[in-house]
Amino acid sequence: MANNIQDTEDKSHAYEASSITVLKGLEAVRRRPAMYIGDIGMRGLHHLVYEVVDNAVDEAMAGHCTEIRMTVNKDGSVTVEDNGRGIPVDIHVEENRSALEVVMTVLHAGGKFTRDSYKVSGGLHGVGVSVVNALSERLIAEVKRDGKKWRQEYHRGDPVAPVKDIGSARGSGTSICFMPDSEIFKSTDFSFDTLIERLRELAYLNRGLKIIAEDERDGKRVEYKFDGGLSEFVKYLDENRTPIHKGVIYVSQTREEVPVELALQYNDGYNENIFTYVNNINTVEGGTHLVGLKSALTRTLNNYAEKNKLYKKEGFQLSGDDVREGLTAVLSIKVAEPQFEGQTKTKLGNGEVKGIVEQIVNDKLGQYLEEHPHAAKSIIEKSVNAARAREAARKARDLTRRKSALESGSLPGKLADCTTNDVDRSELYIVEGDSAGGSAKQGRNREFQAILPLKGKIINVEKARLDKILDNDELRTLFQAIGVMGGIPESKSDSNGNGNGGGEAEAPGKEEQDEDFIKKVRYGKIILMTDADVDGAHIRTLLLTFLFRYMQPLIRQGRVFIAQPPLFRVAKGKQVRYAHDEGERDKYLKELGTQGVYVQRYKGLGEMNPEQLWETTMDPEKRTMWVVTLEDAAAADRMFSILMGDAVEPRRQFIEANARYVTNLDV
């Protein structure tokens, strides 16, 4: 157990100065920060915190840390503390300076290049904390070890003074406090909500680890500790869905020194949600561990169904997509020397892992099905129904493609297309209603702006299978206008017959899939333009749900936007101002004075004439738009299931918790 390991130190595997391996070079971090943290926007900013937290979690995985505390301080800096062993402070032989200073100032310096200090770790390349230091205006590192407390301060990566002994201390651990450099980052304002999504995830992945997060700017505080680990993670993800069998199926076994943990549950929904991790790193591109899981699921369920004669048709086989409909699963493995594709660590390449995961899941899931026949029957029946619906969807796709071929690729009649052939420059406005659509068509720049008006609300795709979605006129029009004829492309197991119970070949990663998808898309920007009232917000949410579930590459590539039409027109004579909220309205009233001022509140886009709509909402030189991003797929999936799923109570709780943040409520 982790608590016991802290009490007895194995001298042969001691974490001392000699454990720190140095690979020279910290140049160019400040000059090219995006190479190390992805970008210098909000994603890169928050990545700094994740790098420091991941080091603390590595101590927990090594059995030496039971608690991590992350604090956003009042001045905007962040402090991360753990009760691990503490970074070594004695003199590093090769560098002739404190090992703490080496770790903090030298790229590729750390205890993770040798298996003596860390058997597994997330910070594989050892660049994390030194990069954080290099990109911080100031950083203070404090270490408790051997009854003493040590401290060193840095300025933009350089030590201000040598490591100092600042007194006695009980226990052990490391504290890193840093202020991101405003010369590097566009903004240094941390989002507490963004940070705690990752911290919650880490607490689920490391059963029993306590993670505390505080925001001293407004007093927010959360504490995570999940003794149920991955099983609790799946329950959390599926909180708003109805399971079709009792309890979460949990698998845990180690083979060939690779610990494998899997938790899964089937629900009555139609979406597949599989999240995979290697050494706590979210492998969003999948890899060999995901291939092994998918192969095992398909083979095991087909074998069980055939053995127990659950198929009515002789020779019938379920595909991989069939057995994964309505599945929520979290797979977490630990690998001593993971082979990732690049520093982004998003796809696992270790060939041996596929067989390990496949064997464990085959054995353990097969055993579960034999011991729980009612659950097994429910899962098989759902998969068979998915197969029938998938066949219906294939026929609908084929029919749409045949129609498109006969019509020589004609576009929907309601679409007012643009004239340019430059995809990157072109924009598609998806507009609510014919009235707003008419104004938008007249006010647009016809060269690069296309308009697609929708009549009413599209169906809620969260509650519909693909065959029903492709049968819906409005959604079919959307697929066709955007350029993905016939709906979403078939999956690999649909198109190559590989989901026949004999395992699945490795599917391309999300980047390759995104590229193939984007090649078919006709517009560089997809812009949702709805009224600023309750109905408009509902339509926008329906459209975002549709795009998240069936056109996620558009979101991942930053091609989806939300238009921000003004709520008010404030006019005095020839002076006109447009306000997006009441605060801006009041500001303009103060500027113009109260005498002879006319204030108009727009209830809908249709109330604007074409010139006003262009000037306020469509003119690239003046408009305001929000870009839709996908920071956390698991969090996004759960949010859409709350907003658009069947469960009422979680939605009520969400509304009550967030009601105080609502502005400009239309009642």
VEXDO-871890 format. One record per residue (C-alpha): residue in one letter; z, x, y. Coordinates in steps of 0.1 Angstrom, whole numbers, plus 5000, padded with zeros to 4 digits. Layout:
N
  mido    pz    px    py
     a     Z     X     Y
...
//
This chain:
667
  mido    pz    px    py
     m  5000  5000  5000
     a  4993  5012  5035
     n  5029  5010  5046
     n  5040  5033  5018
     i  5014  5059  5024
     q  5028  5066  5059
     d  5061  5076  5045
     t  5048  5104  5021
     e  5023  5130  5033
     d  5000  5146  5008
     k  5000  5183  5020
     s  4967  5190  5001
     h  4950  5164  5023
     a  4969  5171  5055
     y  4952  5161  5088
     e  4957  5193  5108
     a  4936  5214  5133
     s  4917  5229  5104
     s  4904  5195  5094
     i  4884  5192  5126
     t  4848  5202  5120
     v  4828  5212  5151
     l  4791  5206  5156
     k  4783  5220  5191
     g  4769  5201  5220
     l  4780  5175  5246
     e  4751  5180  5270
     a  4729  5151  5281
     v  4755  5124  5273
     r  4759  5115  5310
     r  4723  5121  5317
     r  4711  5099  5288
     p  4740  5076  5279
     a  4718  5049  5263
     m  4710  5074  5235
     y  4746  5072  5224
     i  4758  5037  5233
     g  4726  5016  5234
     d  4724  5008  5271
     i  4744  5010  5304
     g  4747  4973  5307
     m  4775  4950  5294
     r  4767  4958  5257
     g  4771  4996  5263
     l  4802  4990  5284
     h  4819  4971  5256
     h  4807  4996  5230
     l  4830  5022  5246
     v  4860  5001  5235
     y  4846  4995  5200
     e  4842  5033  5195
     v  4879  5039  5204
     v  4891  5010  5183
     d  4870  5020  5153
     n  4887  5054  5153
     a  4921  5036  5150
     v  4906  5013  5123
     d  4895  5044  5104
     e  4932  5055  5103
     a  4940  5020  5089
     m  4913  5024  5062
     a  4928  5058  5053
     g  4962  5041  5049
     h  4980  5055  5079
     c  4979  5027  5105
     t  4992  4992  5104
     e  4990  4981  5141
     i  4964  4985  5169
     r  4969  4973  5204
     m  4941  4969  5230
     t  4949  4962  5266
     v  4926  4955  5296
     n  4947  4968  5324
     k  4950  4953  5359
     d  4929  4981  5374
     g  4901  4973  5349
     s  4907  5003  5326
     v  4913  4999  5289
     t  4941  5013  5267
     v  4938  5014  5229
     e  4970  5024  5209
     d  4976  5028  5172
     n  5004  5039  5150
     g  4983  5062  5128
     r  4989  5099  5123
     g  4979  5110  5158
     i  4950  5133  5166
     p  4960  5169  5158
     v  4972  5190  5188
     d  4976  5224  5173
     i  4952  5252  5180
     h  4918  5250  5164
     v  4909  5284  5149
     e  4872  5285  5158
     e  4875  5270  5193
     n  4908  5287  5202
     r  4921  5256  5220
     s  4939  5224  5211
     a  4923  5203  5184
     l  4929  5173  5207
     e  4908  5188  5234
     v  4880  5197  5209
     v  4879  5161  5196
     m  4878  5147  5232
     t  4852  5171  5247
     v  4828  5183  5219
     l  4801  5161  5205
     h  4802  5159  5167
     a  4838  5171  5165
     g  4862  5151  5143
     g  4878  5148  5109
     k  4850  5127  5094
     f  4827  5154  5083
     t  4850  5163  5055
     r  4864  5139  5029
     d  4898  5155  5030
     s  4909  5136  5061
     y  4889  5104  5058
     k  4875  5091  5025
     v  4855  5065  5044
     s  4850  5059  5081
     g  4830  5038  5105
     g  4826  5065  5131
     l  4803  5084  5108
     h  4787  5108  5133
     g  4819  5117  5151
     v  4804  5112  5185
     g  4825  5082  5196
     v  4856  5093  5215
     s  4839  5123  5231
     v  4811  5101  5244
     v  4836  5076  5258
     n  4853  5105  5275
     a  4820  5118  5289
     l  4811  5083  5303
     s  4846  5077  5318
     e  4856  5084  5354
     r  4890  5093  5340
     l  4906  5093  5305
     i  4941  5100  5294
     a  4949  5108  5258
     e  4985  5107  5245
     v  4995  5117  5210
     k  5027  5113  5191
     r  5032  5138  5163
     d  5060  5157  5146
     g  5086  5142  5169
     k  5068  5151  5201
     k  5045  5135  5226
     w  5014  5153  5239
     r  4992  5144  5268
     q  4959  5155  5283
     e  4939  5140  5312
     y  4901  5143  5317
     h  4877  5137  5346
     r  4841  5127  5335
     g  4846  5145  5302
     d  4862  5177  5315
     p  4899  5185  5310
     v  4920  5184  5342
     a  4947  5206  5326
     p  4956  5219  5292
     v  4973  5197  5266
     k  5010  5193  5275
     d  5042  5186  5256
     i  5057  5158  5276
     g  5088  5152  5256
     s  5102  5139  5223
     a  5089  5108  5206
     r  5096  5086  5176
     g  5069  5077  5151
     s  5032  5088  5154
     g  5000  5075  5168
     t  4973  5079  5195
     s  4968  5062  5228
     i  4935  5064  5247
     c  4933  5050  5283
     f  4899  5052  5300
     m  4882  5039  5331
     p  4844  5036  5327
     d  4824  5055  5352
     s  4809  5032  5379
     e  4783  5059  5385
     i  4770  5053  5350
     f  4774  5016  5343
     k  4759  4987  5362
     s  4792  4969  5359
     t  4826  4980  5347
     d  4841  4945  5344
     f  4851  4940  5308
     s  4848  4905  5292
     f  4880  4899  5273
     d  4864  4871  5252
     t  4836  4895  5241
     l  4861  4922  5231
     i  4884  4899  5210
     e  4854  4886  5190
     r  4850  4922  5176
     l  4888  4926  5172
     r  4891  4894  5153
     e  4863  4905  5130
     l  4880  4938  5123
     a  4913  4920  5115
     y  4895  4899  5089
     l  4878  4929  5074
     n  4911  4949  5071
     r  4935  4926  5054
     g  4970  4929  5067
     l  4961  4950  5098
     k  4977  4937  5129
     i  4956  4938  5161
     i  4970  4927  5194
     a  4949  4922  5225
     e  4961  4916  5260
     d  4944  4911  5294
     e  4968  4920  5322
     r  4943  4907  5347
     d  4951  4870  5338
     g  4978  4872  5312
     k  4957  4863  5282
     r  4971  4875  5248
     v  4960  4872  5212
     e  4973  4886  5180
     y  4954  4888  5147
     k  4967  4895  5112
     f  4950  4880  5082
     d  4966  4885  5049
     g  4938  4865  5033
     g  4912  4889  5046
     l  4876  4879  5038
     s  4886  4846  5024
     e  4902  4836  5057
     f  4870  4849  5074
     v  4848  4825  5055
     k  4872  4796  5062
     y  4871  4805  5099
     l  4833  4806  5099
     d  4831  4773  5079
     e  4858  4755  5098
     n  4834  4730  5111
     r  4815  4724  5079
     t  4822  4704  5048
     p  4826  4725  5016
     i  4810  4712  4984
     h  4836  4729  4962
     k  4873  4736  4964
     g  4885  4770  4977
     v  4866  4802  4987
     i  4851  4822  4959
     y  4866  4857  4962
     v  4854  4889  4944
     s  4870  4923  4946
     q  4863  4953  4924
     t  4857  4990  4927
     r  4829  5007  4907
     e  4818  5044  4910
     e  4843  5048  4938
     v  4827  5020  4959
     p  4851  4992  4967
     v  4832  4959  4969
     e  4847  4927  4985
     l  4829  4894  4987
     a  4840  4860  4998
     l  4817  4830  4997
     q  4816  4792  5000
     y  4789  4765  4998
     n  4789  4737  5024
     d  4768  4706  5028
     g  4747  4722  5056
     y  4713  4737  5054
     n  4717  4771  5069
     e  4723  4804  5052
     n  4749  4826  5068
     i  4755  4860  5051
     f  4773  4887  5070
     t  4774  4922  5056
     y  4796  4952  5065
     v  4798  4989  5054
     n  4830  5007  5064
     n  4836  4978  5089
     i  4802  4983  5105
     n  4782  4951  5108
     t  4749  4959  5091
     v  4728  4933  5109
     e  4697  4948  5093
     g  4711  4943  5058
     g  4702  4970  5033
     t  4707  4978  4996
     h  4741  4960  4994
     l  4726  4928  5007
     v  4696  4931  4983
     g  4721  4935  4954
     l  4740  4904  4965
     k  4709  4882  4968
     s  4696  4894  4935
     a  4729  4886  4917
     l  4732  4852  4933
     t  4697  4841  4922
     r  4700  4856  4887
     t  4735  4843  4880
     l  4729  4807  4891
     n  4697  4805  4872
     n  4712  4819  4841
     y  4742  4795  4843
     a  4719  4765  4848
     e  4696  4774  4820
     k  4725  4781  4796
     n  4741  4748  4804
     k  4708  4729  4805
     l  4712  4717  4841
     y  4675  4718  4848
     k  4656  4686  4839
     k  4622  4704  4840
     e  4614  4730  4813
     g  4609  4765  4828
     f  4622  4755  4863
     q  4636  4783  4884
     l  4655  4784  4916
     s  4643  4808  4943
     g  4666  4830  4964
     d  4663  4807  4994
     d  4672  4777  4972
     v  4705  4793  4960
     r  4714  4804  4995
     e  4711  4771  5013
     g  4744  4760  5027
     l  4760  4794  5018
     t  4785  4812  5040
     a  4793  4847  5027
     v  4809  4879  5039
     l  4802  4911  5019
     s  4822  4942  5028
     i  4819  4975  5010
     k  4833  5010  5015
     v  4810  5040  5010
     a  4822  5076  5013
     e  4788  5089  5025
     p  4768  5060  5038
     q  4731  5065  5046
     f  4723  5045  5076
     e  4691  5042  5095
     g  4699  5060  5127
     q  4729  5061  5150
     t  4727  5023  5153
     k  4740  5020  5117
     t  4724  4986  5111
     k  4708  4991  5077
     l  4723  5007  5046
     g  4700  5029  5025
     n  4722  5041  4996
     g  4701  5033  4965
     e  4730  5033  4941
     v  4749  5005  4961
     k  4723  4978  4951
     g  4732  4982  4914
     i  4769  4984  4920
     v  4770  4952  4941
     e  4747  4934  4917
     q  4767  4942  4886
     i  4800  4932  4902
     v  4787  4899  4916
     n  4769  4891  4883
     d  4801  4896  4863
     k  4826  4880  4887
     l  4805  4851  4899
     g  4794  4843  4863
     q  4830  4843  4853
     y  4839  4819  4882
     l  4811  4795  4872
     e  4823  4793  4836
     e  4859  4787  4847
     h  4849  4761  4874
     p  4822  4738  4859
     h  4826  4711  4885
     a  4820  4736  4914
     a  4791  4752  4894
     k  4774  4718  4890
     s  4778  4710  4927
     i  4762  4743  4937
     i  4733  4740  4912
     e  4726  4704  4923
     k  4725  4715  4960
     s  4702  4744  4951
     v  4679  4720  4932
     n  4678  4696  4962
     a  4670  4726  4984
     a  4641  4735  4961
     r  4627  4700  4964
     a  4630  4700  5002
     r  4614  4735  5004
     e  4584  4722  4984
     a  4581  4693  5009
     a  4583  4718  5038
     r  4556  4740  5022
     k  4533  4710  5020
     a  4541  4701  5056
     r  4533  4737  5067
     d  4500  4737  5047
     l  4490  4703  5062
     t  4497  4716  5098
     r  4477  4748  5091
     r  4447  4728  5077
     k  4448  4706  5108
     s  4450  4736  5131
     a  4420  4752  5113
     l  4399  4720  5116
     e  4408  4717  5153
     s  4399  4754  5159
     g  4434  4763  5170
     s  4438  4736  5196
     l  4470  4733  5215
     p  4492  4702  5220
     g  4477  4677  5244
     k  4509  4676  5266
     l  4509  4714  5271
     a  4495  4725  5304
     d  4486  4761  5295
     c  4483  4791  5317
     t  4450  4811  5322
     t  4462  4847  5316
     n  4457  4864  5283
     d  4486  4888  5291
     v  4514  4876  5268
     d  4541  4897  5284
     r  4533  4882  5318
     s  4530  4846  5307
     e  4558  4821  5308
     l  4564  4788  5290
     y  4586  4762  5308
     i  4600  4737  5284
     v  4608  4708  5307
     e  4628  4676  5302
     g  4607  4644  5307
     d  4573  4635  5321
     s  4586  4632  5357
     a  4599  4667  5359
     g  4569  4679  5339
     g  4545  4664  5365
     s  4563  4682  5394
     a  4563  4715  5374
     k  4526  4712  5365
     q  4517  4707  5402
     g  4541  4733  5416
     r  4536  4762  5391
     n  4514  4792  5393
     r  4487  4782  5368
     e  4477  4818  5362
     f  4508  4828  5342
     q  4531  4797  5340
     a  4526  4770  5312
     i  4544  4737  5312
     l  4555  4717  5281
     p  4573  4684  5289
     l  4594  4669  5261
     k  4600  4632  5258
     g  4637  4626  5252
     k  4660  4646  5230
     i  4648  4666  5200
     i  4665  4661  5167
     n  4697  4681  5159
     v  4684  4708  5136
     e  4720  4716  5126
     k  4719  4684  5105
     a  4684  4685  5092
     r  4665  4704  5065
     l  4633  4722  5073
     d  4610  4695  5058
     k  4625  4669  5083
     i  4622  4694  5111
     l  4585  4700  5105
     d  4580  4662  5103
     n  4594  4658  5138
     d  4566  4654  5165
     e  4585  4671  5193
     l  4596  4701  5172
     r  4562  4705  5156
     t  4548  4705  5191
     l  4572  4733  5201
     f  4563  4754  5171
     q  4526  4749  5179
     a  4529  4756  5216
     i  4550  4788  5212
     g  4524  4800  5187
     v  4541  4798  5153
     m  4517  4775  5136
     g  4530  4753  5108
     g  4567  4761  5116
     i  4586  4792  5105
     p  4568  4816  5081
     e  4577  4814  5044
     s  4605  4837  5033
     k  4598  4866  5009
     s  4611  4847  4979
     d  4589  4817  4988
     s  4557  4836  4992
     n  4557  4863  4965
     g  4574  4844  4937
     n  4602  4869  4936
     g  4630  4844  4936
     n  4625  4835  4900
     g  4658  4846  4887
     g  4647  4881  4880
     g  4661  4896  4912
     e  4647  4901  4947
     a  4628  4930  4962
     e  4642  4944  4994
     a  4631  4923  5023
     p  4621  4940  5056
     g  4648  4944  5081
     k  4653  4922  5112
     e  4634  4946  5134
     e  4603  4944  5112
     q  4607  4906  5108
     d  4610  4903  5146
     e  4579  4923  5152
     d  4559  4902  5128
     f  4572  4870  5144
     i  4567  4881  5179
     k  4531  4890  5172
     k  4524  4853  5169
     v  4542  4842  5200
     r  4520  4832  5229
     y  4544  4837  5258
     g  4565  4866  5271
     k  4592  4842  5284
     i  4604  4809  5270
     i  4623  4791  5299
     l  4644  4760  5293
     m  4644  4739  5325
     t  4665  4707  5322
     d  4684  4685  5346
     a  4718  4696  5359
     d  4736  4666  5343
     v  4752  4657  5310
     d  4719  4646  5294
     g  4702  4678  5306
     a  4730  4699  5292
     h  4728  4681  5258
     i  4690  4686  5256
     r  4695  4723  5265
     t  4720  4727  5237
     l  4697  4710  5212
     l  4669  4734  5222
     l  4692  4764  5220
     t  4703  4753  5185
     f  4667  4750  5175
     l  4658  4785  5189
     f  4689  4801  5173
     r  4683  4786  5139
     y  4645  4790  5137
     m  4633  4814  5164
     q  4661  4839  5166
     p  4637  4869  5172
     l  4629  4854  5206
     i  4666  4856  5215
     r  4671  4890  5200
     q  4642  4904  5221
     g  4655  4888  5254
     r  4626  4863  5257
     v  4647  4831  5261
     f  4659  4821  5296
     i  4677  4791  5312
     a  4664  4780  5346
     q  4689  4774  5373
     p  4677  4746  5396
     p  4698  4739  5427
     l  4723  4710  5428
     f  4721  4706  5466
     r  4696  4707  5494
     v  4713  4714  5527
     a  4691  4708  5558
     k  4695  4709  5595
     g  4662  4705  5614
     k  4638  4731  5600
     q  4667  4751  5585
     v  4669  4744  5547
     r  4693  4759  5522
     y  4695  4753  5484
     a  4729  4755  5467
     h  4736  4759  5430
     d  4772  4747  5432
     e  4797  4731  5455
     g  4810  4765  5468
     e  4776  4776  5479
     r  4770  4741  5495
     d  4802  4745  5515
     k  4792  4780  5526
     y  4759  4767  5539
     l  4776  4737  5556
     k  4799  4762  5574
     e  4768  4783  5585
     l  4748  4754  5598
     g  4776  4733  5612
     t  4785  4697  5604
     q  4765  4680  5631
     g  4731  4667  5621
     v  4733  4682  5586
     y  4717  4663  5557
     v  4730  4671  5522
     q  4710  4659  5492
     r  4724  4661  5457
     y  4697  4664  5431
     k  4704  4643  5400
     g  4673  4656  5382
     l  4643  4678  5385
     g  4621  4648  5390
     e  4637  4643  5425
     m  4621  4675  5437
     n  4586  4676  5449
     p  4563  4703  5435
     e  4568  4726  5465
     q  4606  4724  5463
     l  4606  4730  5425
     w  4584  4761  5429
     e  4604  4775  5458
     t  4639  4770  5442
     t  4633  4773  5404
     m  4599  4787  5395
     d  4590  4814  5420
     p  4597  4848  5403
     e  4606  4862  5438
     k  4633  4837  5445
     r  4645  4820  5413
     t  4677  4825  5394
     m  4676  4825  5356
     w  4701  4833  5329
     v  4689  4853  5299
     v  4701  4841  5265
     t  4716  4870  5244
     l  4729  4873  5209
     e  4759  4896  5210
     d  4776  4884  5178
     a  4757  4864  5152
     a  4788  4852  5134
     a  4804  4840  5166
     a  4771  4823  5177
     d  4768  4806  5143
     r  4803  4792  5145
     m  4798  4780  5181
     f  4767  4760  5172
     s  4784  4745  5142
     i  4813  4734  5165
     l  4790  4719  5191
     m  4763  4704  5168
     g  4779  4700  5134
     d  4796  4669  5118
     a  4832  4679  5123
     v  4847  4661  5153
     e  4882  4676  5155
     p  4871  4712  5162
     r  4847  4700  5189
     r  4875  4680  5205
     q  4897  4711  5205
     f  4869  4732  5220
     i  4864  4707  5248
     e  4901  4705  5256
     a  4905  4743  5256
     n  4875  4748  5279
     a  4876  4717  5301
     r  4893  4737  5330
     y  4863  4760  5332
     v  4838  4731  5339
     t  4823  4729  5373
     n  4800  4704  5389
     l  4807  4678  5362
     d  4784  4648  5364
     v  4803  4616  5357
//
